[in-house]
Amino acid sequence: MLIAQVIILITLVLMISGKVPLYLTAFIGATVAALAAGFPMVAAWAPAGYEGPFVMGLLQANGLHPVILDMLGVLLFIGIMEKVGFLNCIILKIIRIGHKMGEGPGVATAGGIAAGIIGGMTGFTQPAITGVVTGPPAVEMGVDKNRVAGILAHAGHLGNLGGFTHPTIVAVVAMTGIAWGPTNLVGIIVALSIFAASFFRVRAMMKKEGTLGKKIEMNLETSDIPFGKALLPFLVLITAFIFGVPVVMAGIGSALLVVLMSVRDFKQGERGMMEGLGRITVPLFATVAFLFMAGIVREIGLIDILVRSEDGVVVGGALYGAMSAGPMVLLLIMFLVGSVAGLVTQSNGASIPFILPVLLALLEAGVNPVAAAVAAAGGPAIMQYYLTGGPVAALSTVIPIIPGSDLKLANRFQRPSILCGMGVLLIIVIVLGVVMPHGIQV
């Protein structure tokens, strides 16, 4: 077991280094650790009288998780929404609302939110997609180029924490065993608070500078689909979530509704739905790898070093003192670890090696899984953007489409708004720690 624990620690260090493939390293490291611990690969390889776990058994139990099935339902729904033009209709409506606000900050904010919705639903958050349409007009309306770029690039916050497809969010939801919904809702609230902070900051700056109020005509793409018709399937999906319909059933049912509303035959509709499943490959492998690794981490006793339990009572471990102070302290530790991981790695995915052991320890200690998931997932998803504007599909992709903008200056503008979002996230974590105390499962 000691050798297996060392192998897992080496695996985590390699993952943290960023010099190795993240998901493959988790998968291979967990397998080697399991074999080193003496776990047979399959039952046929076990010695007589062996009653312990099997490597393949742990893979099936910890990798093939129900959250993957839920993702199938959501992506089937998103696939057909894109295919028939309903999603594009909703995006255009959001941009038009921003334009009707009559000022540059509204146009830039609408473009960022629209890109965030696309990213959250499709797994591809590219603010340049909507920024091409909304960025230049916002600049013409008097908004500073760097501020426009900064607002547009906030899309990543919404796409990461508010969406359904980022591997880290999928892994955290699966590890904690919660349903889809709580992390998405928190992600939407936090992301919108960041957009709101930048929106009102820019308005205040422009009012002080005397540049607020300029209006121009925008050539916006139009859609033949009525907005109410396009929005209805989303409302049905959300209502189904609220009333406890299984996510996969809600997704498939809403997808079938889209097929009926778009007057397509079911064979065409099925093809459109299946196109959405092409996006599941990365989160699927990430979920299998991380959950398999989590299972090995538990079995080799590494979590016992942090939290040792007997009959459900915490009696030792590195987090014992914090646990005795209450679950709130553990949640704050998780929030801090995740936030620092996102800040240092500048990557939501690369934060997993940091947050995984602490998250598992919290769950072992009995901290409410919803609160633990929010504390673990929120910090990395937000703070990855703080130092440089984030990874590839973020601020660096917006700068080229806003001529004259500068990445460093745009990122400097973003930082106060990002900290505002982190403050909102911290408040939510504290509230969850109060209303979802130790031991309550939802």
N, C-alpha and C positions, 0 to 999 in steps of 0.2 A: 504493500500500500504506500509506503514511503517513496519508493521509486516511482510509482504511478503519480503521486502528488507532485514530485519534482518534474516529471514530464509535462503535467498540466501547467505548472507554473512557467516552465520554459516555453510552452505553446502560447500562453498568454503574453509573455514578454515578446515573442516573435510577432504576434498579432499587433501588439502595441507599437512595435518598431516601424510598421508600415512598409517593410521591405519584403514581405511575403504575401501571397494571395490570402485574403482574410478568411474566406469561407472554406477553402480547401485545407488551410492550416488547422482550423477548428476541427474539421472532420477527421483529418489524418492524426492530429495530436490526440484527440479523444480516443480513437481506435487503438493507437499504440499504448496509451495509458491504460486502457481497459485490458489489453493483452498482458501488459506488464503486471497488472494487479492479479492476474491469474484467471480472468474471466474467459471461459471458452467461447469461441466464435459462434458455434451453434451447439444444440443439445447433443448431436451425434459425436461431438468431439470431447464431451465432458467425461471425466473419470467416474467410475462407479461410486454412487452415493453422493455425488455433487448436488447441492441444493441452492447454489448461489445464482447470480444473474448471468445472462448470456449477452454477448456483444450485439448480436442481431436482435435479440429481444429488447435491449435498451434502445436500439435504433428505431425499432418499430413503435415502441411505447413513447419515446420522447421526440421522434422526428415526424411521424405521420400524425399530425395533430389536427383536431377539428377546425382550428383557425384556418387551415389550408382550404378546407371545404367551404368555409365562409367566404374566403377570398374568391373562390370560383364563382359564387353567386353574384358578388359585387362586380367582378370583371365581365361576366356575361352581360350584366345590365349596362355597364359603361360601354362595352363594345357595340351594342345595338343603338345606344343613345348617340354615339359618334356617327355610326353608319347612316342613320336616317336624318342627321342634321339637327337633332334636338339639342345636343350639347353646345353646338356652335350658336344656336339661337339664344341660349341662356347667356353665353359669354358676350354676345353682341349687345344684349339688353343691359348688362352690367356696365359696359363701356358707354352706352348711350345715357344711362343714369348719371355717370360721372360727367359727361359732357353737358348735360342739362343743368348741372350745378353751376355752369357758367364760368368756371375759373380753372386755371391750370392745375392746381393741386388735386382737384376732383378728377380730372382726366387721367393724371398720372396714377392716382390711387386706384381708379377703376381698372386701369391696365394691369397693375400689380395683382389685384385681387382676382381678376379674370385668369391671369397666368397661374396663380396659386390653385385655383379650382381645377384647371386643366392638369396641373401636376399632381394634385391630390387624387384625382380620379384615374389618371393614365400612367402615373409613375414617371412622368417626364416633365419636370418643372423647368420651363425655359421662358423666363420673362421677356426675352427678345422677341418671342412670337407675337405677343400683344404690344410690346414696347415699340415695335416698328410702326404700329398704327397710332398709339397714344403718346409716345415720347416726343416726337417733333412738334405736334400741336401744343403740348404742355409747355414746351420751351417758347414757342411763339406767343403763348399767353403770358409770358413774363417770368416763368419759374426758372430758377437757376439750373443750368445743365446738370450739375453734380447732384442737386437735390432730386431732380427727375429720375436720374439713374438710380439713386439710393432708394427712392420709393418703389420703383418698378422691381428692384431686386429683393424687396421684402417678400416677393412671391414664394421664395423658398421656405419661409417659415410656415406658411399655410400649406404648401405642398408636402412638406416633410411631416409635421406633427399633426396636421388636420386630415391627412390622406390615409389611404388603405394599402399602399404598395411598397413603402420604403422598408427594406429588409430589417432595419433596427426596430422600427415600430411593430412590424409583424412578429419579430422574435420576442419582444417584450410582452406583447399581448398573449402570445402563445405560452411563454414561460410562466406568466402569472395566472393563466387559465381563465382570464376574464373574457367577456364578449366584446365584439366591436361596439363602439359607441362612446364610452367614457373618455378614452384618449383622444378620439376625433373631436369631441365637443370641446375639450380643454384646448386642443390645438387650434380650433377655430377662434375661440375666445382670445387666446394669447396672441395669435397672428393678427386678428382685427385690432387688438389694442396697440400693436406695433404700428400698423397702418394709420390708426387714428392719431397716435402720437406724432408721427411724421406729418400727417395732413394738417393738424392744428399748429404744429411748429412752423411749417412753411407758410401757412396763411398769416401767422403773426409776423414772420420775417418780412413777407411781401407787403403787409400793411405798413410796417415800419419803414420799408424802403420806398413805398409809394408806387409799387408795381402791381397791386392787386386790382382785379376787376376787368382785365382785358379779355375780350371775347373774339373768337374767330369762327369761320365755318369749317366744319370737318367733313371730309368725304368718307363716310362710314359705310361699310358693307351692309347690305340688307338681307333679311331672311324672309322667305315666303311662309314660314311656319309661325302661327300665332304663339306669343310668349306663354300664354296660359296653357296651351296644349303641350308645349315642350316641358313646362314646369310640373305638370300633373304627375307624371311617373315618379319624379323625385319626391313629391309630397306623399305619394302612396308608399314609396320605399321608407321614408322617414316615419310615417305613421305605423307601418308594420314593425319597425324597430321598437317604437315606443310601446306597442302592445305585446311585445315579447315574441313575435313571430321569428323562428330561426332565420338567421341572416341569409343562409344559402337559399331558403325557400322564398324569403322576401325579395332577394335579388332576381331569382328566376321568374317569380310571379310578376315583378315590375317589368322585367325584360319582355315577357310575353305581352304585357299591356302595351308596351311600345310597338311591338310588332303589329298588334291589332290596330293601334291608333295611326300607324304609318301606312296602312292599307297594303301591306306586303304579304306574300304567301309565307307560310311557316318555314319552307326550305330556305328562302332568301333570308328570313329573319334569323334562322339558326346559324347561317354562315356569318352574318353580322355579329351575332353573339359570340361565336367561336373566335372571331378576330380579337376580341378583348382578352382571351386566354393567353395570347402570345406574350402578354406582359407579366405572366406569373412565374416565368422561369427563374429570374434572379431571387425574388422573395421566397420562392419555393425551396430553392437550394439553401438559401440563408437560414430559413426556418429549420430545415432538416439538420443542417450542420450545427447551429447554435443549440438547438434543443437536445440533440445527441450529446454534444459536449456538456450541457448542463446535467444530463443524466449521469454521465461518467464522473463529473465533479462531485455529485452527491454520493455516488457509490464508493468512491475511493476515500471518502472521509475528509475531503478538503474543507467542506463547509463546517464540519465539526470543529475545526480549528477556530472558526469565527463564532459559531453558536453550537454548543453541545446540549442535546436534549435528552431527558429521561422522563418517560411518561408525559411528554408534552410540556414539561417544565424546564425552562432555561436554567442550567446550573453552572455554566462556565463559558469559556470562549472569549475572544477578543472584543466582542460586542456586548458582553454581559453587563458591563457598567452602563452602557447606553440603554440597554433593554430595561434595566432596573429603573431607569429614569423615565421610561415610557416609550411607546411606539413613535411619538412625535419626534423624539431625538433621532431615532433611526431613520425616519423619513427625511429629516433635515440633512443627515449624513449622506443619504442616497442622493438627495437634490444637489448637495455640494460636490460629491464625487462625479456625478453626471455632467454638471456644469463645467467643472474644471477639465474633464475629459474632452468635452466638445471644444472648449477654448484652446487647449493644448494641441489636439490632433487636427482641429479645423475640419472634422469629418464626423458626421453622425454614425456612419458605419464603423469607422475606426475606434469609436468610443466603446463598442461592445466589450472588448477585453477588460476594460476598466469597470464597467457597471455590472457585468454578469455575476462575478462572485459576490458582490455586495447585495445585489438584488436577490440572489438565491438565499443568502444569509437572512435577509429581511423576511422572506417567505417562510423560511425554516423557523424563525422566531415568532411567527404568527401575525406579522403586520398585515393589515388589510390589503389584499392584492390589487384593488383598484387604486388605492392611494400609493402603493408601492410602484405600480406601473406608471402613473403620472409623474412621480418623483424621479423615476429612472429615465423615462423617455423625453421629458420636457427639456432639461438642461442641454443635452447634446444637440438636439434639433434646433435650438435657438442660438446657443453660444458658438456653434461652428462658424457663424457668419461674422463674429465680432471683430476679429483682428484684420481680416483682409477682404471681407465681403463674401467669404465662403468658398466652397469647392468649385469645380469647373462650371456647372450649370447654375451660375449665380451672377454676382455683380460683374464679373469679367466678361460675360456674354452680352451685357447691356451697354457697356462703355463704347463698343464699336458702332452701335446704332444711334448714339447720342453724340454727334460730332462736337469735339471740344471738351468733353467731360473727362475727368481724371479719376482713376480708381481710388487713389488714396484720399482725395477730397470727398468723393462720394461715400466711401466707407466711414470717413470721419463724421459725416452728416448722419449716417445710420446709427452710430453707436448709442447716443442718448435714447433713441426710440427702442433699440434692442434691450437696453437696461430697463426701460419702462415695461416692456413685455416680460422680462425676467421677474420684475417686481409683482406683476399680475400673477405669473405662474407660481411664485413663492406663496402668495396669499392663498391661491387655490390649494396648494399642497398642505398648508397649515389648516385650512378649513376642512379638507378631507381627513386630516389627522384627528380633527375634533369630532366630526360627524360620523366617521367610520373608524371607531376605536378598535383596539387590539382584539383579534379573535372573531370579528364579525365578517362573514363571507357574503358576497352579493353576486 
